[in-house]
Amino acid sequence: MDELQPPHRGGPPWLSRARSRTAAGLPWVSTAVLLVFVMVGTGFAEEGQGRRPLDLAARLLLFVAAGVLLLRRRRPVVAVATTCAATLVYLAAGYPYGPVLVAVAVGCVSAIATGHRKAAWWSLGGLWAGHVLVSHWLYRWLPPDGDRAAPWTQEGFVTAWVVAVVAAAELLRVRREQWAAARAEREAAERRRADEERLRMARELHDVLAHSISVINIQAGVGLALLDSDPEQARTALTTIKGASKEALDEVRQVLANLRTPGDAPTAPAPGLDRLPELVEQAAAAGLTVTVGSDGDPAGVPPGAGLAAFRIVQEALTNVVRHSGSRTAEVRVGYGPGRLRLRIDDAGPATGGDAGGSGNGLVGMRERAAALGGTIEAGPRPDGGFRVLAELPFTAPDRDRRPPGPPEETK
């Protein structure tokens, strides 16, 4: 199963940049450096070993053992198997030990780091077993003449080298998997942040446009109905349409400006409960009489909670205008320690099948409340009207940090 695993990607920035420079081709430079090191280094290493001197066959075996590593990224299994096989033939022929073992280590590390663990283990294990067989039993029939069995202490060093190579390769593989997992986690976090930002923008645009277009739609109907019989009243309706559309455009521009310049501070403060009188005026232009009352101290409400409360009231009043036969609504705001309590009531009855609104409006209100750890209850009242009840907790430095007590009943 290890043979079927795709190569693991990931790592520190310097490793990613180095990989990107050679991803389109083969590792020519590193392979050429390794080949020169093996060829030249083996010439120095043969001094004093008393083994068979280097000849053309030895050079060809060294060339194959190091040169095949040019394929270690595209064909890691072929590279490590060929390197180990060429090295075993080289050592069995009685040629001196030397940097050829470095080529074996590079091939093994590359195969394990790219997920081909079994191929690397079998190749390296075969090289070790073949070396033991040649060094202690087959040396009598192999060159050089008069060779003796290798001491077992030397075999201990070879075994330690094999274990060290495998351990280093496995460590590199684990690190690469960790780097890949960390990068995938960062990418997933970025996607989540982008999705959350898109959802926030969608909520803002829905709340702005739904409210303003509802007012515009009602006033347009009034203007058309009175255009001939009462031109002055029609003019008033058109003036209301102009004001509502201008305000909607301003808020849409503010939302879109955050998309064009991510990370910058907004050019205008986010709306809060201090703008409730504007909602009352807009509702009055749509023929809805709104009564606003409050309890408690409004000081210290964080901007996030204020914006959520404003949008919830705005959406609730929009639903009254669109879906209720009542022309009156009541808004109550309760300020408590570390929380806001909103209640929006209309007397009903509902017009059509969507009592109190449906779809994205109520979903958006619930999402805004949930983002603050609060709750929304929206549904028909026993007397036939509709009620929206919201609890929005928050924490501010100048507020009591104890868990909030039971919500105060607002009348």
C-alpha positions as CSV (number, residue, x, y, z in Angstrom):
1,M,0.0,0.0,0.0
2,D,2.9,2.4,0.6
3,E,3.8,2.1,-3.0
4,L,0.5,3.7,-4.0
5,Q,0.7,6.7,-1.8
6,P,1.2,10.0,-3.6
7,P,4.3,12.1,-2.8
8,H,3.9,14.2,0.3
9,R,4.2,17.9,-0.2
10,G,5.0,20.7,2.3
11,G,7.8,22.1,4.2
12,P,9.4,25.4,5.1
13,P,9.4,28.3,2.6
14,W,13.1,27.8,1.6
15,L,12.3,24.1,0.8
16,S,9.2,25.1,-1.2
17,R,11.1,27.6,-3.2
18,A,13.9,25.2,-4.0
19,R,11.4,22.6,-5.1
20,S,9.6,25.0,-7.3
21,R,12.8,25.8,-9.2
22,T,13.3,22.1,-10.2
23,A,9.7,20.9,-10.2
24,A,9.4,21.3,-14.0
25,G,12.6,19.3,-14.7
26,L,15.1,16.9,-13.1
27,P,17.6,17.6,-10.3
28,W,20.5,18.0,-12.7
29,V,22.7,20.2,-10.5
30,S,22.5,18.1,-7.2
31,T,22.9,14.9,-9.2
32,A,26.0,16.2,-11.0
33,V,27.6,17.4,-7.7
34,L,26.9,14.0,-6.1
35,L,28.4,12.2,-9.1
36,V,31.6,14.2,-9.0
37,F,31.8,13.7,-5.3
38,V,31.5,9.9,-5.7
39,M,33.9,9.7,-8.5
40,V,36.6,11.9,-7.0
41,G,36.1,10.8,-3.4
42,T,36.3,7.1,-4.2
43,G,39.7,7.7,-5.8
44,F,41.0,9.1,-2.5
45,A,39.1,6.5,-0.4
46,E,40.8,3.5,-2.0
47,E,44.2,4.4,-0.6
48,G,45.2,1.9,2.2
49,Q,42.1,-0.4,1.9
50,G,44.0,-3.2,0.1
51,R,41.0,-3.9,-2.1
52,R,40.7,-4.2,-5.9
53,P,41.9,-1.0,-7.6
54,L,39.4,1.1,-9.5
55,D,39.1,0.3,-13.2
56,L,36.7,1.1,-16.0
57,A,34.1,-1.4,-14.7
58,A,34.2,0.2,-11.2
59,R,33.8,3.7,-12.7
60,L,30.8,2.5,-14.7
61,L,29.2,1.0,-11.6
62,L,29.8,4.2,-9.7
63,F,28.3,6.2,-12.5
64,V,25.2,4.1,-12.5
65,A,24.8,4.2,-8.7
66,A,25.0,8.0,-8.6
67,G,23.6,8.9,-12.0
68,V,20.4,7.0,-11.6
69,L,19.5,9.4,-8.8
70,L,18.6,11.9,-11.5
71,L,15.2,10.0,-11.5
72,R,14.8,10.1,-7.7
73,R,11.8,12.5,-7.9
74,R,10.0,11.0,-10.9
75,R,10.9,7.4,-10.3
76,P,12.0,7.0,-6.7
77,V,11.5,3.2,-6.6
78,V,13.6,2.7,-9.7
79,A,16.3,5.1,-8.4
80,V,16.7,3.5,-5.0
81,A,16.6,-0.1,-6.3
82,T,19.1,0.6,-9.0
83,T,21.5,2.5,-6.7
84,C,21.5,-0.3,-4.1
85,A,21.9,-3.0,-6.8
86,A,24.8,-1.2,-8.5
87,T,26.4,-0.7,-5.1
88,L,26.1,-4.3,-4.1
89,V,27.7,-5.4,-7.4
90,Y,30.5,-2.8,-6.9
91,L,31.2,-4.1,-3.3
92,A,30.9,-7.8,-4.3
93,A,33.5,-7.2,-7.1
94,G,36.0,-6.2,-4.4
95,Y,36.2,-2.5,-5.1
96,P,37.0,-0.1,-2.2
97,Y,34.4,1.4,0.1
98,G,33.8,5.0,-0.2
99,P,31.3,7.8,-1.1
100,V,29.1,5.4,-3.1
101,L,27.4,4.7,0.2
102,V,26.3,8.4,0.2
103,A,24.5,7.8,-3.1
104,V,22.7,4.9,-1.4
105,A,21.7,7.2,1.5
106,V,20.4,9.9,-0.9
107,G,18.3,7.3,-2.8
108,C,16.9,5.8,0.3
109,V,16.0,9.1,1.9
110,S,14.3,10.3,-1.3
111,A,12.2,7.2,-1.6
112,I,11.1,7.2,2.0
113,A,10.4,10.9,2.1
114,T,8.1,10.6,-1.0
115,G,6.1,7.8,0.6
116,H,7.8,4.7,-1.0
117,R,8.9,3.2,2.3
118,K,8.7,-0.5,1.5
119,A,10.7,0.0,-1.7
120,A,13.4,1.8,0.3
121,W,13.4,-0.8,3.1
122,W,13.6,-3.8,0.7
123,S,16.4,-2.2,-1.4
124,L,18.5,-1.2,1.6
125,G,17.8,-4.5,3.4
126,G,18.8,-6.4,0.3
127,L,22.1,-4.4,0.1
128,W,22.8,-5.1,3.7
129,A,22.0,-8.8,3.4
130,G,24.1,-9.1,0.2
131,H,27.0,-7.4,1.9
132,V,26.9,-9.8,4.8
133,L,26.7,-12.8,2.5
134,V,29.6,-11.5,0.4
135,S,31.8,-10.4,3.3
136,H,31.5,-13.6,5.4
137,W,30.7,-16.5,3.0
138,L,31.2,-15.8,-0.7
139,Y,34.5,-13.8,-0.4
140,R,36.4,-17.0,-1.3
141,W,35.1,-17.0,-4.8
142,L,35.1,-13.3,-5.4
143,P,37.9,-10.8,-6.1
144,P,40.4,-9.8,-5.0
145,D,42.4,-13.0,-4.7
146,G,43.4,-14.0,-1.2
147,D,40.7,-11.9,0.4
148,R,39.6,-12.7,4.0
149,A,36.3,-12.5,5.8
150,A,35.5,-9.1,7.1
151,P,35.5,-8.6,10.8
152,W,32.1,-8.6,12.5
153,T,32.9,-5.2,14.1
154,Q,33.0,-3.8,10.6
155,E,29.6,-5.4,10.0
156,G,28.4,-3.7,13.1
157,F,29.4,-0.3,11.7
158,V,27.6,-1.1,8.4
159,T,24.5,-2.1,10.3
160,A,24.6,1.1,12.4
161,W,24.9,3.1,9.1
162,V,21.9,1.3,7.6
163,V,19.8,2.1,10.8
164,A,21.0,5.7,10.8
165,V,20.0,6.2,7.1
166,V,16.5,4.7,7.7
167,A,16.0,6.7,10.9
168,A,17.0,10.0,9.1
169,A,14.7,9.2,6.2
170,E,11.8,8.4,8.4
171,L,12.4,11.6,10.4
172,L,12.3,13.6,7.2
173,R,9.2,11.9,6.0
174,V,7.4,12.7,9.3
175,R,8.5,16.3,9.2
176,R,7.3,16.6,5.6
177,E,3.9,15.2,6.6
178,Q,3.7,17.6,9.5
179,W,4.6,20.5,7.1
180,A,1.9,19.4,4.7
181,A,-0.7,19.0,7.5
182,A,0.2,22.5,8.8
183,R,-0.1,24.0,5.3
184,A,-3.4,22.3,4.7
185,E,-4.6,23.6,8.1
186,R,-3.6,27.1,7.2
187,E,-5.3,26.9,3.8
188,A,-8.5,25.5,5.4
189,A,-8.4,28.3,8.0
190,E,-8.0,30.9,5.2
191,R,-11.0,29.3,3.3
192,R,-13.1,29.4,6.5
193,R,-12.2,33.1,7.0
194,A,-13.1,33.8,3.4
195,D,-16.4,31.9,3.8
196,E,-17.2,33.8,7.0
197,E,-16.4,37.1,5.4
198,R,-18.6,36.3,2.4
199,L,-21.4,35.3,4.7
200,R,-21.0,38.5,6.7
201,M,-21.1,40.5,3.5
202,A,-24.2,38.6,2.3
203,R,-26.0,39.3,5.6
204,E,-25.1,43.0,5.5
205,L,-26.3,43.4,1.8
206,H,-29.5,41.4,2.5
207,D,-30.4,43.5,5.5
208,V,-29.6,46.8,3.8
209,L,-31.4,46.0,0.5
210,A,-34.4,44.1,1.9
211,H,-35.3,47.0,4.2
212,S,-34.7,49.8,1.7
213,I,-36.3,48.0,-1.2
214,S,-39.4,47.2,0.9
215,V,-39.7,50.9,1.7
216,I,-39.2,51.8,-2.0
217,N,-41.7,49.3,-3.2
218,I,-44.4,50.5,-0.8
219,Q,-43.8,54.2,-1.6
220,A,-43.7,53.4,-5.4
221,G,-47.1,51.8,-5.1
222,V,-48.4,54.8,-3.2
223,G,-47.0,57.2,-5.7
224,L,-48.5,55.4,-8.7
225,A,-51.9,55.2,-7.0
226,L,-51.9,59.0,-6.2
227,L,-50.1,60.3,-9.2
228,D,-53.3,61.7,-10.8
229,S,-55.5,62.2,-7.8
230,D,-53.0,63.7,-5.3
231,P,-49.8,64.8,-7.0
232,E,-48.4,66.4,-3.9
233,Q,-48.7,63.1,-1.9
234,A,-47.1,61.3,-4.9
235,R,-44.3,63.8,-4.8
236,T,-43.8,63.0,-1.1
237,A,-43.7,59.3,-1.9
238,L,-41.0,59.9,-4.6
239,T,-39.0,62.0,-2.1
240,T,-39.1,59.1,0.3
241,I,-38.0,56.7,-2.4
242,K,-35.0,59.0,-3.2
243,G,-33.9,59.2,0.4
244,A,-34.2,55.4,1.0
245,S,-32.4,54.6,-2.2
246,K,-29.6,57.0,-1.4
247,E,-29.1,55.6,2.1
248,A,-29.1,52.0,0.6
249,L,-26.5,53.0,-1.9
250,D,-24.3,54.6,0.8
251,E,-24.4,51.5,2.9
252,V,-23.8,49.2,-0.1
253,R,-20.8,51.2,-1.0
254,Q,-19.4,50.9,2.5
255,V,-19.8,47.2,2.5
256,L,-18.2,46.8,-0.9
257,A,-15.3,49.2,0.1
258,N,-14.3,46.6,2.7
259,L,-14.0,44.0,-0.1
260,R,-11.8,46.3,-2.3
261,T,-9.4,47.2,0.6
262,P,-9.3,44.2,2.9
263,G,-7.9,44.9,6.3
264,D,-8.5,48.7,6.2
265,A,-10.6,50.3,8.8
266,P,-14.1,51.2,7.5
267,T,-14.5,54.8,6.3
268,A,-17.8,55.2,8.3
269,P,-18.8,53.8,11.7
270,A,-21.0,50.7,11.7
271,P,-24.7,51.5,12.5
272,G,-25.8,50.9,16.0
273,L,-28.8,51.4,18.3
274,D,-28.2,55.1,18.2
275,R,-29.6,55.0,14.7
276,L,-33.0,53.6,15.8
277,P,-34.7,57.0,15.1
278,E,-33.7,56.6,11.4
279,L,-35.4,53.2,11.3
280,V,-38.5,54.7,12.9
281,E,-38.6,57.5,10.2
282,Q,-38.1,55.0,7.4
283,A,-40.9,52.8,8.8
284,A,-43.2,55.9,9.1
285,A,-42.5,56.7,5.5
286,A,-43.7,53.1,4.7
287,G,-46.9,53.7,6.7
288,L,-45.8,51.9,9.9
289,T,-46.0,53.6,13.3
290,V,-43.2,52.4,15.6
291,T,-43.0,52.9,19.3
292,V,-39.5,52.6,20.8
293,G,-38.8,52.1,24.5
294,S,-35.7,51.1,26.5
295,D,-34.6,50.1,30.0
296,G,-31.1,50.3,31.5
297,D,-27.9,52.1,30.6
298,P,-27.0,52.1,26.9
299,A,-23.4,53.1,27.6
300,G,-20.6,50.6,26.8
301,V,-22.4,48.5,24.2
302,P,-19.6,47.1,21.9
303,P,-19.9,48.0,18.2
304,G,-20.4,44.4,17.2
305,A,-23.4,43.9,19.5
306,G,-24.8,47.3,18.5
307,L,-24.5,46.4,14.8
308,A,-26.2,43.0,15.4
309,A,-29.0,44.7,17.4
310,F,-29.6,47.3,14.7
311,R,-29.8,44.8,11.9
312,I,-32.1,42.5,13.9
313,V,-34.5,45.4,14.6
314,Q,-34.2,46.6,10.9
315,E,-35.0,43.1,9.6
316,A,-37.9,42.6,12.1
317,L,-39.5,46.0,11.0
318,T,-39.0,45.1,7.4
319,N,-40.9,41.9,8.0
320,V,-43.7,43.8,9.7
321,V,-43.9,46.1,6.6
322,R,-43.9,43.2,4.1
323,H,-45.8,40.5,5.9
324,S,-48.1,42.0,8.6
325,G,-51.5,43.6,8.3
326,S,-50.7,45.7,11.3
327,R,-49.6,49.3,10.8
328,T,-48.1,49.6,14.3
329,A,-45.0,47.9,15.9
330,E,-43.3,48.2,19.3
331,V,-39.6,47.9,19.9
332,R,-38.2,47.4,23.4
333,V,-34.5,47.4,24.2
334,G,-33.3,46.2,27.5
335,Y,-29.7,47.0,28.6
336,G,-28.4,44.7,31.2
337,P,-24.9,43.7,32.7
338,G,-23.1,42.2,29.7
339,R,-26.1,41.7,27.5
340,L,-28.8,43.2,25.3
341,R,-32.4,42.1,25.1
342,L,-34.6,43.1,22.1
343,R,-38.3,42.6,21.7
344,I,-40.1,43.6,18.5
345,D,-43.9,43.1,18.4
346,D,-46.7,43.7,15.9
347,A,-50.4,43.1,16.3
348,G,-50.9,41.2,13.1
349,P,-52.6,39.5,11.4
350,A,-50.2,38.1,8.9
351,T,-50.9,38.9,5.2
352,G,-50.2,35.8,3.0
353,G,-48.5,32.7,4.2
354,D,-45.3,34.2,5.5
355,A,-46.1,35.3,9.0
356,G,-43.3,37.4,10.4
357,G,-41.2,36.7,7.3
358,S,-39.3,33.6,6.1
359,G,-36.2,32.5,4.4
360,N,-32.9,34.5,4.6
361,G,-34.3,37.2,6.9
362,L,-34.9,35.1,10.0
363,V,-31.9,33.0,9.2
364,G,-29.7,36.1,9.1
365,M,-31.0,37.3,12.4
366,R,-30.3,33.9,14.0
367,E,-26.8,33.9,12.6
368,R,-26.1,37.3,13.9
369,A,-27.2,36.3,17.4
370,A,-25.3,33.0,17.3
371,A,-22.1,34.9,16.3
372,L,-22.3,36.7,19.7
373,G,-23.4,33.5,21.6
374,G,-27.0,34.7,21.8
375,T,-30.4,33.4,20.8
376,I,-33.4,34.5,18.7
377,E,-37.0,33.5,19.2
378,A,-39.4,34.4,16.5
379,G,-43.0,33.3,16.1
380,P,-46.7,34.1,16.3
381,R,-48.1,35.4,19.5
382,P,-51.3,33.9,21.1
383,D,-53.3,37.0,20.2
384,G,-52.5,36.7,16.5
385,G,-49.5,39.1,16.3
386,F,-45.8,38.2,15.8
387,R,-42.9,38.6,18.2
388,V,-39.1,38.6,17.8
389,L,-37.2,38.2,21.0
390,A,-33.4,38.4,21.0
391,E,-30.8,37.9,23.7
392,L,-27.3,39.2,22.8
393,P,-24.6,38.7,25.4
394,F,-21.3,40.7,25.2
395,T,-18.3,41.5,27.4
396,A,-16.9,44.9,27.8
397,P,-14.0,46.1,30.1
398,D,-16.2,48.5,32.1
399,R,-18.9,45.9,32.6
400,D,-19.4,43.4,35.4
401,R,-17.5,40.3,34.3
402,R,-19.6,38.0,36.4
403,P,-22.0,35.7,34.4
404,P,-25.1,37.6,33.5
405,G,-28.1,37.0,35.7
406,P,-31.6,36.2,34.6
407,P,-32.8,38.7,31.9
408,E,-34.9,41.6,33.1
409,E,-38.4,41.6,31.9
410,T,-39.2,44.5,29.7
411,K,-42.7,45.8,29.5
